[in-house]
Amino acid sequence: MTTETTAALRLHEKDTGSSDIQIVSLTQRINQLTEHLNTHVKDHSSRRGLLALVAQRRSLLDYLKRKARDRYQNILQQLQLRK
């Protein structure tokens, strides 16, 4: 997940707040926290934050699945989230 992924999912040139971009941003933060927790196993406050980010990404994905199925499928494929 890099800027190429973000650029590919933008709806327009200055897109910073669409669901697609928010999901990419959350996924990057989730991956960083996951790596952090692999080395700092007892960091429970970061684990709580990670769970909150995962829940937020889940609700954004659910919204996108309801509103724009094609964009939802594209995001799952680009970010390799499931299936």
Summary of the structure (lengths in Angstrom):
residues: 83
radius of gyration: 13.6
end to end distance: 17.5
largest distance: 41.7
contacts: 202
relative contact order: 0.15
helix: 76%
strand: 0%
